[in-house]
């Protein structure tokens, strides 16, 4: 089974996202707030995380594009 693709939509330098690094060896982890990158990754994301609590607009965009989504938080 291929590794899960985990897309966390938010600021990759946010300290509260550092614990996600622990799954990087078992999953394809992408943490980004870049709209273009989100547009490329979202269609294949298995897991989608909203990591920008001030403005969920990018998360909602990613959610609409996600075709393989198993879980969103």
N, CA, C and O atoms as CSV, one atom per row, in Angstrom:
chain,resi,resn,atom,element,x,y,z
A,1,UNK,N,N,0.847,-1.176,0.000
A,1,UNK,CA,C,0.000,0.000,0.000
A,1,UNK,C,C,0.896,1.243,0.000
A,1,UNK,O,O,1.811,1.344,0.817
A,2,UNK,N,N,0.640,2.183,-0.906
A,2,UNK,CA,C,1.449,3.407,-0.930
A,2,UNK,C,C,1.177,4.245,0.317
A,2,UNK,O,O,0.109,4.142,0.921
A,3,UNK,N,N,2.138,5.064,0.694
A,3,UNK,CA,C,1.937,5.906,1.881
A,3,UNK,C,C,0.804,6.909,1.660
A,3,UNK,O,O,0.544,7.334,0.534
A,4,UNK,N,N,0.144,7.274,2.743
A,4,UNK,CA,C,-0.896,8.291,2.689
A,4,UNK,C,C,-0.305,9.642,2.331
A,4,UNK,O,O,0.819,9.953,2.723
A,5,UNK,N,N,-1.046,10.437,1.599
A,5,UNK,CA,C,-0.666,11.820,1.347
A,5,UNK,C,C,-1.437,12.690,2.321
A,5,UNK,O,O,-2.667,12.725,2.307
A,6,UNK,N,N,-0.694,13.393,3.169
A,6,UNK,CA,C,-1.269,14.262,4.190
A,6,UNK,C,C,-0.982,15.703,3.793
A,6,UNK,O,O,0.175,16.110,3.691
A,7,UNK,N,N,-2.040,16.468,3.572
A,7,UNK,CA,C,-1.903,17.879,3.209
A,7,UNK,C,C,-2.396,18.729,4.368
A,7,UNK,O,O,-3.581,18.713,4.701
A,8,UNK,N,N,-1.486,19.466,4.975
A,8,UNK,CA,C,-1.832,20.414,6.033
A,8,UNK,C,C,-1.810,21.802,5.417
A,8,UNK,O,O,-0.769,22.273,4.960
A,9,UNK,N,N,-2.954,22.447,5.408
A,9,UNK,CA,C,-3.098,23.764,4.795
A,9,UNK,C,C,-2.832,24.824,5.852
A,9,UNK,O,O,-3.644,25.039,6.751
A,10,UNK,N,N,-1.685,25.485,5.734
A,10,UNK,CA,C,-1.313,26.510,6.699
A,10,UNK,C,C,0.146,26.896,6.554
A,10,UNK,O,O,0.809,26.520,5.587
A,11,UNK,N,N,0.630,27.640,7.510
A,11,UNK,CA,C,1.997,28.149,7.521
A,11,UNK,C,C,2.968,27.047,7.927
A,11,UNK,O,O,2.918,26.555,9.054
A,12,UNK,N,N,3.843,26.663,7.018
A,12,UNK,CA,C,4.777,25.567,7.296
A,12,UNK,C,C,5.763,25.881,8.419
A,12,UNK,O,O,6.393,24.967,8.952
A,13,UNK,N,N,5.907,27.137,8.785
A,13,UNK,CA,C,6.827,27.487,9.869
A,13,UNK,C,C,6.129,27.565,11.233
A,13,UNK,O,O,6.768,27.882,12.236
A,14,UNK,N,N,4.832,27.281,11.276
A,14,UNK,CA,C,4.092,27.365,12.538
A,14,UNK,C,C,4.587,26.300,13.513
A,14,UNK,O,O,4.676,25.122,13.166
A,15,UNK,N,N,4.903,26.719,14.720
A,15,UNK,CA,C,5.452,25.792,15.717
A,15,UNK,C,C,4.475,24.694,16.088
A,15,UNK,O,O,4.904,23.591,16.427
A,16,UNK,N,N,3.189,24.951,16.037
A,16,UNK,CA,C,2.208,23.936,16.423
A,16,UNK,C,C,2.095,22.806,15.399
A,16,UNK,O,O,1.442,21.796,15.660
A,17,UNK,N,N,2.730,22.970,14.233
A,17,UNK,CA,C,2.721,21.907,13.229
A,17,UNK,C,C,3.963,21.018,13.297
A,17,UNK,O,O,4.040,20.015,12.588
A,18,UNK,N,N,4.916,21.366,14.125
A,18,UNK,CA,C,6.154,20.573,14.229
A,18,UNK,C,C,5.912,19.108,14.574
A,18,UNK,O,O,6.622,18.251,14.049
A,19,UNK,N,N,4.950,18.778,15.427
A,19,UNK,CA,C,4.722,17.352,15.725
A,19,UNK,C,C,4.376,16.506,14.496
A,19,UNK,O,O,4.564,15.289,14.520
A,20,UNK,N,N,3.881,17.120,13.435
A,20,UNK,CA,C,3.589,16.361,12.223
A,20,UNK,C,C,4.845,15.755,11.607
A,20,UNK,O,O,4.762,14.775,10.866
A,21,UNK,N,N,5.987,16.319,11.902
A,21,UNK,CA,C,7.245,15.796,11.357
A,21,UNK,C,C,7.438,14.323,11.734
A,21,UNK,O,O,8.134,13.590,11.031
A,22,UNK,N,N,6.833,13.894,12.827
A,22,UNK,CA,C,7.001,12.510,13.266
A,22,UNK,C,C,6.356,11.497,12.321
A,22,UNK,O,O,6.666,10.309,12.405
A,23,UNK,N,N,5.474,11.929,11.433
A,23,UNK,CA,C,4.865,10.993,10.480
A,23,UNK,C,C,5.521,11.042,9.104
A,23,UNK,O,O,5.152,10.278,8.211
A,24,UNK,N,N,6.481,11.927,8.933
A,24,UNK,CA,C,7.082,12.141,7.609
A,24,UNK,C,C,7.764,10.893,7.051
A,24,UNK,O,O,7.900,10.767,5.834
A,25,UNK,N,N,8.189,9.978,7.901
A,25,UNK,CA,C,8.825,8.760,7.391
A,25,UNK,C,C,7.804,7.681,7.013
A,25,UNK,O,O,8.163,6.671,6.409
A,26,UNK,N,N,6.519,7.899,7.374
A,26,UNK,CA,C,5.476,6.914,7.082
A,26,UNK,C,C,4.392,7.446,6.149
A,26,UNK,O,O,3.517,6.696,5.719
A,27,UNK,N,N,4.451,8.737,5.837
A,27,UNK,CA,C,3.430,9.355,4.987
A,27,UNK,C,C,4.088,10.431,4.140
A,27,UNK,O,O,5.157,10.944,4.473
A,28,UNK,N,N,3.443,10.753,3.065
A,28,UNK,CA,C,3.880,11.889,2.243
A,28,UNK,C,C,3.238,13.120,2.870
A,28,UNK,O,O,2.036,13.339,2.724
A,29,UNK,N,N,4.020,13.907,3.552
A,29,UNK,CA,C,3.538,15.053,4.313
A,29,UNK,C,C,3.868,16.345,3.589
A,29,UNK,O,O,5.027,16.613,3.273
A,30,UNK,N,N,2.842,17.143,3.329
A,30,UNK,CA,C,3.017,18.456,2.713
A,30,UNK,C,C,2.315,19.466,3.605
A,30,UNK,O,O,1.116,19.358,3.861
A,31,UNK,N,N,3.073,20.445,4.072
A,31,UNK,CA,C,2.518,21.539,4.874
A,31,UNK,C,C,2.752,22.811,4.082
A,31,UNK,O,O,3.896,23.201,3.850
A,32,UNK,N,N,1.673,23.457,3.667
A,32,UNK,CA,C,1.826,24.638,2.817
A,32,UNK,C,C,0.613,25.548,2.908
A,32,UNK,O,O,-0.507,25.116,3.182
A,33,UNK,N,N,0.875,26.806,2.670
A,33,UNK,CA,C,-0.179,27.791,2.543
A,33,UNK,C,C,-0.195,28.383,1.142
A,33,UNK,O,O,-0.876,29.375,0.883
A,34,UNK,N,N,0.559,27.768,0.247
A,34,UNK,CA,C,0.674,28.242,-1.133
A,34,UNK,C,C,-0.484,27.707,-1.978
A,34,UNK,O,O,-0.625,26.495,-2.139
A,35,UNK,N,N,-1.292,28.583,-2.503
A,35,UNK,CA,C,-2.498,28.205,-3.258
A,35,UNK,C,C,-2.163,27.295,-4.448
A,35,UNK,O,O,-2.874,26.319,-4.688
A,36,UNK,N,N,-1.105,27.594,-5.188
A,36,UNK,CA,C,-0.739,26.772,-6.343
A,36,UNK,C,C,-0.334,25.360,-5.921
A,36,UNK,O,O,-0.738,24.379,-6.545
A,37,UNK,N,N,0.459,25.268,-4.872
A,37,UNK,CA,C,0.885,23.945,-4.390
A,37,UNK,C,C,-0.312,23.157,-3.864
A,37,UNK,O,O,-0.422,21.954,-4.100
A,38,UNK,N,N,-1.199,23.833,-3.159
A,38,UNK,CA,C,-2.415,23.180,-2.663
A,38,UNK,C,C,-3.224,22.642,-3.834
A,38,UNK,O,O,-3.742,21.527,-3.770
A,39,UNK,N,N,-3.336,23.424,-4.900
A,39,UNK,CA,C,-4.063,22.997,-6.084
A,39,UNK,C,C,-3.472,21.758,-6.743
A,39,UNK,O,O,-4.199,20.955,-7.328
A,40,UNK,N,N,-2.149,21.602,-6.649
A,40,UNK,CA,C,-1.488,20.423,-7.228
A,40,UNK,C,C,-1.645,19.192,-6.339
A,40,UNK,O,O,-1.805,18.081,-6.844
A,41,UNK,N,N,-1.600,19.382,-5.023
A,41,UNK,CA,C,-1.581,18.259,-4.081
A,41,UNK,C,C,-2.979,17.810,-3.667
A,41,UNK,O,O,-3.210,16.615,-3.488
A,42,UNK,N,N,-3.907,18.735,-3.515
A,42,UNK,CA,C,-5.241,18.412,-2.976
A,42,UNK,C,C,-5.943,17.262,-3.707
A,42,UNK,O,O,-6.542,16.416,-3.044
A,43,UNK,N,N,-5.896,17.194,-5.029
A,43,UNK,CA,C,-6.626,16.102,-5.699
A,43,UNK,C,C,-6.161,14.703,-5.304
A,43,UNK,O,O,-6.919,13.742,-5.437
A,44,UNK,N,N,-4.937,14.575,-4.824
A,44,UNK,CA,C,-4.435,13.250,-4.446
A,44,UNK,C,C,-4.285,13.078,-2.932
A,44,UNK,O,O,-3.771,12.055,-2.478
A,45,UNK,N,N,-4.721,14.050,-2.156
A,45,UNK,CA,C,-4.577,13.983,-0.693
A,45,UNK,C,C,-5.544,12.967,-0.098
A,45,UNK,O,O,-6.725,12.932,-0.442
A,46,UNK,N,N,-5.016,12.142,0.802
A,46,UNK,CA,C,-5.838,11.200,1.571
A,46,UNK,C,C,-6.348,11.852,2.850
A,46,UNK,O,O,-7.450,11.567,3.319
A,47,UNK,N,N,-5.519,12.735,3.400
A,47,UNK,CA,C,-5.823,13.419,4.652
A,47,UNK,C,C,-5.641,14.913,4.429
A,47,UNK,O,O,-4.654,15.348,3.835
A,48,UNK,N,N,-6.602,15.693,4.911
A,48,UNK,CA,C,-6.558,17.142,4.769
A,48,UNK,C,C,-6.735,17.770,6.145
A,48,UNK,O,O,-7.717,17.506,6.839
A,49,UNK,N,N,-5.770,18.605,6.530
A,49,UNK,CA,C,-5.814,19.269,7.830
A,49,UNK,C,C,-5.915,20.772,7.648
A,49,UNK,O,O,-5.185,21.359,6.850
A,50,UNK,N,N,-6.818,21.390,8.387
A,50,UNK,CA,C,-6.889,22.843,8.394
A,50,UNK,C,C,-5.928,23.340,9.471
A,50,UNK,O,O,-6.190,23.188,10.664
A,51,UNK,N,N,-4.829,23.926,9.049
A,51,UNK,CA,C,-3.827,24.400,9.982
A,51,UNK,C,C,-3.762,25.927,10.017
A,51,UNK,O,O,-2.827,26.498,10.578
A,52,UNK,N,N,-4.744,26.576,9.425
A,52,UNK,CA,C,-4.836,28.043,9.476
A,52,UNK,C,C,-6.199,28.387,10.067
A,52,UNK,O,O,-7.211,28.395,9.367
A,53,UNK,N,N,-6.206,28.665,11.346
A,53,UNK,CA,C,-7.462,28.848,12.066
A,53,UNK,C,C,-8.051,30.248,11.901
A,53,UNK,O,O,-9.204,30.486,12.259
A,54,UNK,N,N,-7.263,31.167,11.361
A,54,UNK,CA,C,-7.753,32.540,11.165
A,54,UNK,C,C,-8.616,32.665,9.920
A,54,UNK,O,O,-9.593,33.413,9.904
A,55,UNK,N,N,-8.248,31.923,8.871
A,55,UNK,CA,C,-8.966,32.035,7.605
A,55,UNK,C,C,-9.007,30.658,6.933
A,55,UNK,O,O,-8.001,30.216,6.378
A,56,UNK,N,N,-10.129,29.992,6.976
A,56,UNK,CA,C,-10.208,28.644,6.408
A,56,UNK,C,C,-10.417,28.601,4.892
A,56,UNK,O,O,-10.670,27.527,4.347
A,57,UNK,N,N,-10.320,29.727,4.203
A,57,UNK,CA,C,-10.627,29.780,2.769
A,57,UNK,C,C,-9.795,28.780,1.955
A,57,UNK,O,O,-10.345,28.076,1.108
A,58,UNK,N,N,-8.487,28.706,2.195
A,58,UNK,CA,C,-7.647,27.773,1.443
A,58,UNK,C,C,-8.001,26.328,1.759
A,58,UNK,O,O,-7.974,25.471,0.875
A,59,UNK,N,N,-8.332,26.057,3.010
A,59,UNK,CA,C,-8.756,24.709,3.382
A,59,UNK,C,C,-10.005,24.316,2.592
A,59,UNK,O,O,-10.082,23.208,2.061
A,60,UNK,N,N,-10.981,25.222,2.514
A,60,UNK,CA,C,-12.208,24.929,1.786
A,60,UNK,C,C,-11.937,24.731,0.290
A,60,UNK,O,O,-12.571,23.894,-0.352
A,61,UNK,N,N,-11.006,25.492,-0.256
A,61,UNK,CA,C,-10.612,25.291,-1.658
A,61,UNK,C,C,-10.022,23.903,-1.848
A,61,UNK,O,O,-10.370,23.186,-2.786
A,62,UNK,N,N,-9.116,23.533,-0.935
A,62,UNK,CA,C,-8.485,22.213,-1.008
A,62,UNK,C,C,-9.535,21.113,-0.869
A,62,UNK,O,O,-9.487,20.112,-1.584
A,63,UNK,N,N,-10.470,21.295,0.037
A,63,UNK,CA,C,-11.521,20.303,0.269
A,63,UNK,C,C,-12.334,20.057,-1.007
A,63,UNK,O,O,-12.650,18.915,-1.339
A,64,UNK,N,N,-12.664,21.126,-1.705
A,64,UNK,CA,C,-13.432,20.992,-2.943
A,64,UNK,C,C,-12.651,20.257,-4.041
A,64,UNK,O,O,-13.250,19.633,-4.917
A,65,UNK,N,N,-11.329,20.332,-3.993
A,65,UNK,CA,C,-10.494,19.706,-5.022
A,65,UNK,C,C,-10.090,18.270,-4.672
A,65,UNK,O,O,-9.639,17.521,-5.539
A,66,UNK,N,N,-10.251,17.895,-3.420
A,66,UNK,CA,C,-9.793,16.581,-2.951
A,66,UNK,C,C,-10.670,15.469,-3.522
A,66,UNK,O,O,-11.876,15.436,-3.279
A,67,UNK,N,N,-10.071,14.578,-4.265
A,67,UNK,CA,C,-10.804,13.485,-4.906
A,67,UNK,C,C,-10.582,12.139,-4.218
A,67,UNK,O,O,-11.372,11.213,-4.402
A,68,UNK,N,N,-9.515,12.024,-3.429
A,68,UNK,CA,C,-9.164,10.765,-2.776
A,68,UNK,C,C,-9.286,10.862,-1.257
A,68,UNK,O,O,-8.780,10.007,-0.529
A,69,UNK,N,N,-9.933,11.866,-0.807
A,69,UNK,CA,C,-9.966,12.188,0.624
A,69,UNK,C,C,-10.600,11.079,1.454
A,69,UNK,O,O,-11.674,10.569,1.135
A,70,UNK,N,N,-9.897,10.721,2.533
A,70,UNK,CA,C,-10.413,9.744,3.489
A,70,UNK,C,C,-10.784,10.415,4.808
A,70,UNK,O,O,-11.669,9.950,5.526
A,71,UNK,N,N,-10.099,11.512,5.115
A,71,UNK,CA,C,-10.290,12.142,6.419
A,71,UNK,C,C,-9.940,13.624,6.313
A,71,UNK,O,O,-8.959,13.994,5.669
A,72,UNK,N,N,-10.741,14.455,6.944
A,72,UNK,CA,C,-10.469,15.901,7.009
A,72,UNK,C,C,-10.659,16.351,8.463
A,72,UNK,O,O,-11.541,15.879,9.180
A,73,UNK,N,N,-9.808,17.265,8.850
A,73,UNK,CA,C,-9.872,17.794,10.215
A,73,UNK,C,C,-9.546,19.266,10.186
A,73,UNK,O,O,-9.540,19.918,11.230
